[in-house]
Amino acid sequence: MGESVDNIVLEQLRLIREDLGEVRGSLKSLETRMETRFDDIETELQGHRMMIFGLSSVIGQIDKRVEHLEAKLEV
């Protein structure tokens, strides 16, 4: 009887070990996908920053032109 109980316990421990291996694999896969996605988002954010910087420069130029036209109209 004791040997069969030991076998049952060992079988359950083996199944638990297999389940943990699958969980580890899934977590590693998820981690890899999240790192890739984070890198993609970081790259996209950098692009948006550059676009905003460019737009602020254009807005500054338009503001100067408007001021110049206003100055001409006041004369």
Sequence and secondary structure as in RCSB ss.txt:
>XXXX:A:sequence
MGESVDNIVLEQLRLIREDLGEVRGSLKSLETRMETRFDDIETELQGHRMMIFGLSSVIGQIDKRVEHLEAKLEV
>XXXX:A:secstr
 HHHHHHHHHHHHHHHHHHHHHHHHHHHHHHHHHHHHHHHHHHHHHHHHHHHHHHHHHHHHHHHHHHHHHHHHH 
